[in-house]
Amino acid sequence: MTKKFSDENYNFIKKYLMMHEHLFVLIIANKTNISKLYTDINFLH
């Protein structure tokens, strides 16, 4: 991304990410568990 965020946008995004950090952690954990499950299933077959 070459286009720079304005400070206002950056601060808003930072605040949003900090507010919803636990949600992102849960989503990432779910995705890794799903991919792990998928690879385990593939390994068994």
PyMOL Python script that loads the backbone (N, CA, C, O; Angstrom):
from pymol import cmd

cmd.read_pdbstr("""\
ATOM      1  N   MET A   1       0.827  -1.202   0.000  1.00  0.00           N
ATOM      2  CA  MET A   1       0.000   0.000   0.000  1.00  0.00           C
ATOM      3  C   MET A   1       0.862   1.252   0.000  1.00  0.00           C
ATOM      4  O   MET A   1       1.557   1.541   0.975  1.00  0.00           O
ATOM      5  N   THR A   2       0.812   1.982  -1.086  1.00  0.00           N
ATOM      6  CA  THR A   2       1.611   3.200  -1.177  1.00  0.00           C
ATOM      7  C   THR A   2       0.879   4.382  -0.568  1.00  0.00           C
ATOM      8  O   THR A   2       1.509   5.311  -0.061  1.00  0.00           O
ATOM      9  N   LYS A   3      -0.447   4.356  -0.612  1.00  0.00           N
ATOM     10  CA  LYS A   3      -1.238   5.477  -0.073  1.00  0.00           C
ATOM     11  C   LYS A   3      -1.145   5.488   1.449  1.00  0.00           C
ATOM     12  O   LYS A   3      -1.381   4.474   2.106  1.00  0.00           O
ATOM     13  N   LYS A   4      -0.800   6.645   1.995  1.00  0.00           N
ATOM     14  CA  LYS A   4      -0.627   6.754   3.449  1.00  0.00           C
ATOM     15  C   LYS A   4      -1.953   7.083   4.123  1.00  0.00           C
ATOM     16  O   LYS A   4      -2.740   7.888   3.624  1.00  0.00           O
ATOM     17  N   PHE A   5      -2.181   6.450   5.255  1.00  0.00           N
ATOM     18  CA  PHE A   5      -3.344   6.797   6.063  1.00  0.00           C
ATOM     19  C   PHE A   5      -3.133   8.158   6.709  1.00  0.00           C
ATOM     20  O   PHE A   5      -2.015   8.526   7.069  1.00  0.00           O
ATOM     21  N   SER A   6      -4.227   8.896   6.848  1.00  0.00           N
ATOM     22  CA  SER A   6      -4.144  10.113   7.657  1.00  0.00           C
ATOM     23  C   SER A   6      -4.037   9.704   9.121  1.00  0.00           C
ATOM     24  O   SER A   6      -4.437   8.601   9.493  1.00  0.00           O
ATOM     25  N   ASP A   7      -3.501  10.588   9.944  1.00  0.00           N
ATOM     26  CA  ASP A   7      -3.351  10.290  11.374  1.00  0.00           C
ATOM     27  C   ASP A   7      -4.691   9.956  12.008  1.00  0.00           C
ATOM     28  O   ASP A   7      -4.778   9.084  12.873  1.00  0.00           O
ATOM     29  N   GLU A   8      -5.736  10.653  11.573  1.00  0.00           N
ATOM     30  CA  GLU A   8      -7.065  10.431  12.127  1.00  0.00           C
ATOM     31  C   GLU A   8      -7.528   9.006  11.842  1.00  0.00           C
ATOM     32  O   GLU A   8      -8.001   8.303  12.736  1.00  0.00           O
ATOM     33  N   ASN A   9      -7.386   8.590  10.587  1.00  0.00           N
ATOM     34  CA  ASN A   9      -7.771   7.232  10.216  1.00  0.00           C
ATOM     35  C   ASN A   9      -6.951   6.199  10.972  1.00  0.00           C
ATOM     36  O   ASN A   9      -7.478   5.200  11.459  1.00  0.00           O
ATOM     37  N   TYR A  10      -5.647   6.459  11.061  1.00  0.00           N
ATOM     38  CA  TYR A  10      -4.752   5.530  11.738  1.00  0.00           C
ATOM     39  C   TYR A  10      -5.142   5.356  13.197  1.00  0.00           C
ATOM     40  O   TYR A  10      -5.197   4.236  13.705  1.00  0.00           O
ATOM     41  N   ASN A  11      -5.413   6.477  13.870  1.00  0.00           N
ATOM     42  CA  ASN A  11      -5.814   6.412  15.278  1.00  0.00           C
ATOM     43  C   ASN A  11      -7.136   5.687  15.447  1.00  0.00           C
ATOM     44  O   ASN A  11      -7.312   4.918  16.392  1.00  0.00           O
ATOM     45  N   PHE A  12      -8.065   5.930  14.535  1.00  0.00           N
ATOM     46  CA  PHE A  12      -9.358   5.255  14.599  1.00  0.00           C
ATOM     47  C   PHE A  12      -9.187   3.746  14.441  1.00  0.00           C
ATOM     48  O   PHE A  12      -9.760   2.962  15.196  1.00  0.00           O
ATOM     49  N   ILE A  13      -8.401   3.360  13.462  1.00  0.00           N
ATOM     50  CA  ILE A  13      -8.172   1.931  13.205  1.00  0.00           C
ATOM     51  C   ILE A  13      -7.471   1.281  14.390  1.00  0.00           C
ATOM     52  O   ILE A  13      -7.813   0.170  14.795  1.00  0.00           O
ATOM     53  N   LYS A  14      -6.481   1.991  14.944  1.00  0.00           N
ATOM     54  CA  LYS A  14      -5.761   1.464  16.106  1.00  0.00           C
ATOM     55  C   LYS A  14      -6.715   1.261  17.282  1.00  0.00           C
ATOM     56  O   LYS A  14      -6.671   0.237  17.963  1.00  0.00           O
ATOM     57  N   LYS A  15      -7.580   2.257  17.511  1.00  0.00           N
ATOM     58  CA  LYS A  15      -8.547   2.166  18.599  1.00  0.00           C
ATOM     59  C   LYS A  15      -9.504   0.996  18.356  1.00  0.00           C
ATOM     60  O   LYS A  15      -9.816   0.235  19.272  1.00  0.00           O
ATOM     61  N   TYR A  16      -9.963   0.868  17.110  1.00  0.00           N
ATOM     62  CA  TYR A  16     -10.889  -0.205  16.748  1.00  0.00           C
ATOM     63  C   TYR A  16     -10.245  -1.570  16.969  1.00  0.00           C
ATOM     64  O   TYR A  16     -10.858  -2.471  17.543  1.00  0.00           O
ATOM     65  N   LEU A  17      -9.001  -1.713  16.507  1.00  0.00           N
ATOM     66  CA  LEU A  17      -8.300  -2.986  16.659  1.00  0.00           C
ATOM     67  C   LEU A  17      -8.085  -3.334  18.123  1.00  0.00           C
ATOM     68  O   LEU A  17      -8.208  -4.495  18.514  1.00  0.00           O
ATOM     69  N   MET A  18      -7.762  -2.326  18.937  1.00  0.00           N
ATOM     70  CA  MET A  18      -7.561  -2.574  20.362  1.00  0.00           C
ATOM     71  C   MET A  18      -8.870  -2.971  21.038  1.00  0.00           C
ATOM     72  O   MET A  18      -8.886  -3.827  21.922  1.00  0.00           O
ATOM     73  N   MET A  19      -9.967  -2.343  20.617  1.00  0.00           N
ATOM     74  CA  MET A  19     -11.277  -2.670  21.170  1.00  0.00           C
ATOM     75  C   MET A  19     -11.688  -4.099  20.833  1.00  0.00           C
ATOM     76  O   MET A  19     -12.286  -4.795  21.653  1.00  0.00           O
ATOM     77  N   HIS A  20     -11.360  -4.528  19.613  1.00  0.00           N
ATOM     78  CA  HIS A  20     -11.848  -5.811  19.116  1.00  0.00           C
ATOM     79  C   HIS A  20     -10.738  -6.849  19.021  1.00  0.00           C
ATOM     80  O   HIS A  20     -10.850  -7.830  18.286  1.00  0.00           O
ATOM     81  N   GLU A  21      -9.664  -6.620  19.775  1.00  0.00           N
ATOM     82  CA  GLU A  21      -8.508  -7.516  19.703  1.00  0.00           C
ATOM     83  C   GLU A  21      -8.902  -8.945  20.037  1.00  0.00           C
ATOM     84  O   GLU A  21      -8.466  -9.884  19.371  1.00  0.00           O
ATOM     85  N   HIS A  22      -9.730  -9.115  21.071  1.00  0.00           N
ATOM     86  CA  HIS A  22     -10.118 -10.462  21.490  1.00  0.00           C
ATOM     87  C   HIS A  22     -10.891 -11.168  20.381  1.00  0.00           C
ATOM     88  O   HIS A  22     -10.765 -12.382  20.217  1.00  0.00           O
ATOM     89  N   LEU A  23     -11.694 -10.418  19.615  1.00  0.00           N
ATOM     90  CA  LEU A  23     -12.428 -11.026  18.510  1.00  0.00           C
ATOM     91  C   LEU A  23     -11.477 -11.521  17.435  1.00  0.00           C
ATOM     92  O   LEU A  23     -11.642 -12.624  16.913  1.00  0.00           O
ATOM     93  N   PHE A  24     -10.466 -10.694  17.098  1.00  0.00           N
ATOM     94  CA  PHE A  24      -9.495 -11.104  16.091  1.00  0.00           C
ATOM     95  C   PHE A  24      -8.724 -12.333  16.553  1.00  0.00           C
ATOM     96  O   PHE A  24      -8.437 -13.226  15.755  1.00  0.00           O
ATOM     97  N   VAL A  25      -8.388 -12.380  17.839  1.00  0.00           N
ATOM     98  CA  VAL A  25      -7.673 -13.536  18.387  1.00  0.00           C
ATOM     99  C   VAL A  25      -8.530 -14.788  18.247  1.00  0.00           C
ATOM    100  O   VAL A  25      -8.033 -15.845  17.857  1.00  0.00           O
ATOM    101  N   LEU A  26      -9.820 -14.669  18.566  1.00  0.00           N
ATOM    102  CA  LEU A  26     -10.721 -15.813  18.447  1.00  0.00           C
ATOM    103  C   LEU A  26     -10.846 -16.271  17.005  1.00  0.00           C
ATOM    104  O   LEU A  26     -10.826 -17.469  16.722  1.00  0.00           O
ATOM    105  N   ILE A  27     -10.978 -15.307  16.086  1.00  0.00           N
ATOM    106  CA  ILE A  27     -11.112 -15.652  14.668  1.00  0.00           C
ATOM    107  C   ILE A  27      -9.859 -16.361  14.177  1.00  0.00           C
ATOM    108  O   ILE A  27      -9.947 -17.373  13.481  1.00  0.00           O
ATOM    109  N   ILE A  28      -8.687 -15.830  14.538  1.00  0.00           N
ATOM    110  CA  ILE A  28      -7.420 -16.435  14.119  1.00  0.00           C
ATOM    111  C   ILE A  28      -7.300 -17.839  14.710  1.00  0.00           C
ATOM    112  O   ILE A  28      -6.883 -18.769  14.020  1.00  0.00           O
ATOM    113  N   ALA A  29      -7.667 -17.995  15.990  1.00  0.00           N
ATOM    114  CA  ALA A  29      -7.607 -19.302  16.640  1.00  0.00           C
ATOM    115  C   ALA A  29      -8.531 -20.288  15.937  1.00  0.00           C
ATOM    116  O   ALA A  29      -8.157 -21.438  15.709  1.00  0.00           O
ATOM    117  N   ASN A  30      -9.732 -19.841  15.595  1.00  0.00           N
ATOM    118  CA  ASN A  30     -10.669 -20.709  14.889  1.00  0.00           C
ATOM    119  C   ASN A  30     -10.114 -21.128  13.539  1.00  0.00           C
ATOM    120  O   ASN A  30     -10.218 -22.297  13.167  1.00  0.00           O
ATOM    121  N   LYS A  31      -9.524 -20.192  12.798  1.00  0.00           N
ATOM    122  CA  LYS A  31      -8.985 -20.510  11.480  1.00  0.00           C
ATOM    123  C   LYS A  31      -7.838 -21.498  11.582  1.00  0.00           C
ATOM    124  O   LYS A  31      -7.742 -22.418  10.770  1.00  0.00           O
ATOM    125  N   THR A  32      -6.964 -21.323  12.570  1.00  0.00           N
ATOM    126  CA  THR A  32      -5.833 -22.235  12.705  1.00  0.00           C
ATOM    127  C   THR A  32      -6.326 -23.613  13.126  1.00  0.00           C
ATOM    128  O   THR A  32      -5.800 -24.625  12.662  1.00  0.00           O
ATOM    129  N   ASN A  33      -7.329 -23.664  13.999  1.00  0.00           N
ATOM    130  CA  ASN A  33      -7.884 -24.953  14.402  1.00  0.00           C
ATOM    131  C   ASN A  33      -8.536 -25.662  13.226  1.00  0.00           C
ATOM    132  O   ASN A  33      -8.383 -26.873  13.064  1.00  0.00           O
ATOM    133  N   ILE A  34      -9.262 -24.911  12.403  1.00  0.00           N
ATOM    134  CA  ILE A  34      -9.921 -25.495  11.237  1.00  0.00           C
ATOM    135  C   ILE A  34      -8.878 -26.025  10.258  1.00  0.00           C
ATOM    136  O   ILE A  34      -9.018 -27.134   9.742  1.00  0.00           O
ATOM    137  N   SER A  35      -7.829 -25.235   9.999  1.00  0.00           N
ATOM    138  CA  SER A  35      -6.801 -25.677   9.065  1.00  0.00           C
ATOM    139  C   SER A  35      -6.040 -26.875   9.625  1.00  0.00           C
ATOM    140  O   SER A  35      -5.653 -27.770   8.873  1.00  0.00           O
ATOM    141  N   LYS A  36      -5.822 -26.900  10.950  1.00  0.00           N
ATOM    142  CA  LYS A  36      -5.158 -28.035  11.587  1.00  0.00           C
ATOM    143  C   LYS A  36      -6.022 -29.280  11.449  1.00  0.00           C
ATOM    144  O   LYS A  36      -5.527 -30.357  11.117  1.00  0.00           O
ATOM    145  N   LEU A  37      -7.322 -29.123  11.709  1.00  0.00           N
ATOM    146  CA  LEU A  37      -8.266 -30.225  11.561  1.00  0.00           C
ATOM    147  C   LEU A  37      -8.257 -30.739  10.127  1.00  0.00           C
ATOM    148  O   LEU A  37      -8.254 -31.948   9.894  1.00  0.00           O
ATOM    149  N   TYR A  38      -8.253 -29.819   9.168  1.00  0.00           N
ATOM    150  CA  TYR A  38      -8.257 -30.173   7.750  1.00  0.00           C
ATOM    151  C   TYR A  38      -7.012 -30.967   7.383  1.00  0.00           C
ATOM    152  O   TYR A  38      -7.105 -31.975   6.682  1.00  0.00           O
ATOM    153  N   THR A  39      -5.842 -30.525   7.851  1.00  0.00           N
ATOM    154  CA  THR A  39      -4.605 -31.238   7.537  1.00  0.00           C
ATOM    155  C   THR A  39      -4.585 -32.596   8.233  1.00  0.00           C
ATOM    156  O   THR A  39      -4.074 -33.565   7.672  1.00  0.00           O
ATOM    157  N   ASP A  40      -5.139 -32.684   9.459  1.00  0.00           N
ATOM    158  CA  ASP A  40      -5.213 -33.967  10.154  1.00  0.00           C
ATOM    159  C   ASP A  40      -6.090 -34.946   9.393  1.00  0.00           C
ATOM    160  O   ASP A  40      -5.749 -36.123   9.272  1.00  0.00           O
ATOM    161  N   ILE A  41      -7.218 -34.468   8.879  1.00  0.00           N
ATOM    162  CA  ILE A  41      -8.118 -35.324   8.099  1.00  0.00           C
ATOM    163  C   ILE A  41      -7.419 -35.800   6.834  1.00  0.00           C
ATOM    164  O   ILE A  41      -7.506 -36.976   6.481  1.00  0.00           O
ATOM    165  N   ASN A  42      -6.724 -34.891   6.145  1.00  0.00           N
ATOM    166  CA  ASN A  42      -5.999 -35.259   4.935  1.00  0.00           C
ATOM    167  C   ASN A  42      -4.903 -36.267   5.237  1.00  0.00           C
ATOM    168  O   ASN A  42      -4.648 -37.173   4.444  1.00  0.00           O
ATOM    169  N   PHE A  43      -4.256 -36.107   6.385  1.00  0.00           N
ATOM    170  CA  PHE A  43      -3.181 -37.013   6.772  1.00  0.00           C
ATOM    171  C   PHE A  43      -3.724 -38.426   7.005  1.00  0.00           C
ATOM    172  O   PHE A  43      -3.054 -39.411   6.693  1.00  0.00           O
ATOM    173  N   LEU A  44      -4.934 -38.521   7.551  1.00  0.00           N
ATOM    174  CA  LEU A  44      -5.523 -39.828   7.850  1.00  0.00           C
ATOM    175  C   LEU A  44      -5.929 -40.579   6.585  1.00  0.00           C
ATOM    176  O   LEU A  44      -5.883 -41.809   6.555  1.00  0.00           O
ATOM    177  N   HIS A  45      -6.326 -39.855   5.545  1.00  0.00           N
ATOM    178  CA  HIS A  45      -6.826 -40.530   4.340  1.00  0.00           C
ATOM    179  C   HIS A  45      -5.707 -40.917   3.393  1.00  0.00           C
ATOM    180  O   HIS A  45      -5.965 -41.492   2.336  1.00  0.00           O
TER     181      HIS A  45
END
""", "prot")
cmd.dss("prot")
cmd.show_as("cartoon", "prot")
cmd.util.cbc("prot")
cmd.orient("prot")
